[in-house]
């Protein structure tokens, strides 16, 4: 059953240090949804994972914007978007309902293509169930875990958050040495030496500043994805073979639980497959529906 909470949207503009004029902030029933928008053409919505922000899509966004009207959001409680003000636990369904109202008000009245990473992938599948997505590309979507795997993911993310919050200086110095960077970032990336230290610092800043981190982590890892038969749109799932957060064996469950889904395994990629193998992810996002 759809939530009875409704979302009224009005726009206001904000400045961003790296990209003047971006992002744009939308007030959605007391929550400001921050997003960046680039390019022209058919709309393509991008949704980051837990602890992230819209710039999680930096490695692929400009290429996508050469062909599409790309809208990358900060989900409620992350980036520059405050948490949900509805009183609902911020699980994937509640997040999807807020994003759905934003899309209908500001992007398109009809269904659009949606790409999501991790929690964003789960949210994208929920958008398909809500009739907002006409096609979903999900990179390592969350929600296909066993109870033990959910506990492992929750523990891993809490440990990561503790380090980021309490030892930022140590991490920042460690990122400068390729060998140390490989050790520190191997849990997220299949090729951590390739990642720019400044990008890792920015990711740490985003996680440290995420007001919805604890509540969202708790709400999402207590449940799992269900209702795959309600997803009546084309779905492509990409999963790195070196994903150490959402383990690669979860990919087969995702393929089985979403009828008709296409599964693409990305050899050597980690959890952030759109950083490790951007060309493969771009190809999937731009593939004809």
N, C-alpha and C positions, 0 to 999 in steps of 0.2 A: 504494500500500500504506500502511495506517495505521501510524503510528509505534508502536513497542512501549512507548514511555515512558508510564507511567500516572501519574495525578495524584490524590493524596488531598487532600481539601478539609476544612478545619475553620475555623470562624469566630472572629474576634475583632473588637471594635469600636474605632473611632477617632473622634476629634473633628475637626471642620473649623471653621475660624474663621468662615466666612461662614454656614454652615448647621450649627448644633450637632446632634450625633448622626449626622452624615453626614460622610464616607462610611463604608462598612463594608469591612473588609479581610479577605480570604480567603487562607489559606495553601494553595497549590496546588503540591504536590511541591517544596517549597522556595522557591516564588515566592509573594509576597503579592499577590493581585489586589485592587486597591482599586476600590470602586464606590459609586455613589449609587443609592438606590432610592426611588421616589416613586409614589404613586397606587395604584389598585386596578383590577382587571379582567384582561384577557388580557395576558400578558407581552409586552413590547417591549424588545429589547436594542438599545442604541446603542453604536457603536464609533467612536472618534475616529480622526483621521489621524495620520501620523507627526509627532512633536514635540509632539503635543497631550496632552490629558487629558480626563477626563469632562466638565469644564465647557465644553468646546468646544460642547456642546449646549445651553448656557444659553438662547439665544434661543427655543428651541422646547420645552424640557423641561417647563416648568410646564403649557403648553397640552396637551401629550401626556399628562401625568400626570392631567389632568382626566378622561381616558377610559380610560387603560391603566395597567398595572403596569409602570412604566418603570425599566429597569436600565441605567445608563450606567457603563461600566467604564473604568478606566485599563489599557490593554494592558501586557503585560510590558515593562519597560524605560522606561515613561513614567508621568508623574504620580507617584503614590506607590507604584507597583508596580515592584519590582526586575525585572531581566532574567530570561529563562528560565534555569533551572538544569539543563536536560537536556543541554547541550552541543551542541544543534542550532543551526545558523545561524537567526537570527530572521527568516526569510522569512514570507510570508503564510500558508503552509500550517502551519508550526510554531506560529505565533501562533494560528491557528484551532484547532489541536488542543488547546492549553492552554485557550482560551476554551470549547471544546466541553465539556471535562471540568468546568469551572466551571458552565456552564449546566446540565448534567445533574445535578450534585450540589446546586446551590443555587437554581436557577430553575424548571426543568421537566424531567421525564423525557422528554416528547415534544417535537416540533419547535415552535419559536416564531417569531414575526416578528422580523426583524433589520433595522436600519438602520445604514448605515456611510458614512463620509466618507473619500474618498481611499484611503489604505492600509486604513482601516476598511471601505470598500466592497469592496475586493478580499478582505479577510478574511471579510466577510459572504458573498461568493460561495463561498469555500472552505467555510464552515459549511454552505451548502446542499449541497455535494458530500458532506459528512460526515453528512448527514441531520439536522442540528440546526436548520436554518432551514426554516420552512414557506413563508415569503415574504420576499423581499429588496427593500429600497429602498436603492439605492446612489447617493450624491451624488458625482459626479466620481470614480468608482472608479479606483484606480491599476492598472497592469499591462497597459494596452492601448496601450502606446507602441511605437514603433520603437526600434532601438538608438540612433539619434541623439537621439530625443526623451527616452529614458531618461538619456542622458549630459547633455542640457540640464537636465532636472529635477534630477539629482544635483548638477550645478554650481550651479544656482540655489539649492538648499537649503543646500549647503555655504557659499555666500556669505552667505546669510541667517543661518545659524548663527554664522558668524564675526563679523558685525556685532553680533548679539545678545549674544555672549559678550564682545566686546572694546570695545563702545561703548554700553553700556546707558544711561549718562547722556545721551549725545547723542540717542539714540532717544527717551528719556523726555521730554526738553525739546521735541524736534521734534513729538511727538504732540500737544502743546498747541495748535499752530497748525493750523487746518484745511487750509491750503494745503500745509504741510509734511507733515501727516498723509496727505493725498491722495497725495503723492509717495512716502512711505515705505511705505504699505500697499497701493498700487495693484496690487502683484503678487499679492495674496491676495484682495482685495475689489473687487467692481465698484463699490461706493459707499463708499469708505474714509472720507469725511467724516462719515458717519453713525455710525461705530464709536466708542464711548467710549474715550478715551485710557487709562483704567484697564484696560479689557479688553485693549487691545493690550499694555500692560505685563505683565499676567498671562500672556498668551500667550508673551511673551518669557521670562518667568520659567520657564514650563513647558518651553520648548525648551532653555533654558540648563541646567535641572536634569535633563534626560532622560538617564538612565544608559545607555539602549539606543540612543541616537541614531545613533552612528557605525556600529555593527554592523548595525542594522536598515536604515539607508539603503543600506549596501553590499550586504546580502543581497537586498533587494527590487529594487533597480535593476539587478542582474545578471540578473534573470529577467523573465518576463512571465506574465500569466494564460494558462492553457491548460485544456483539458478542459471547455469550455463545454457540451458535450452532456451532461455529467454533472449539470448543474444542472436538476433536474426540478421546479422550483417557480416560481411567478410572480415575475418580476423587473421592477422599475421602475427605470430609470436617469435621473437628473436631471443636467443639465450646463449650467453657465453659459456664455453666449456670449462672455463677457469673461474666461474662465479663462486666466490667463497662465502657470500652472504645468503643469497637464495640459491641453494645448491642445484647443480644442473639436473639432478634427477626429478626436480619439481617440474621441469619442462614437459615431461611426458604426461604428468597429471593435467597440466594446463591444456595440452592438446586434446586429451581425452574428455575433459570436462566442458570444453567449448566446442560443440559440434561443428565440423567443417573447418576448424582452425588449421592454418598452415604453420608448421613449426620449422624454423630455420636455426640450426645450431651454428654458432660462430666460433670457429676453432681458435683457441688461445685468448679469447676475449674474457674479461672479468665482468663484474656486476655493472660497471659503466661501459657497456658495449658500444654506446654511441661515441665514446671517447677512444676506445681501443680500435674499433672498426667502423669509423664514420661513414665510409663509402657504402658499406653493406646496409647500414641503417638508413642512409639517405635513399638508396635504391628502393628499400622496402616502403618508406614513407611516400615516395613519389610514384610507386608502381600503379598502373591503371587499376581501378576498382573492379 
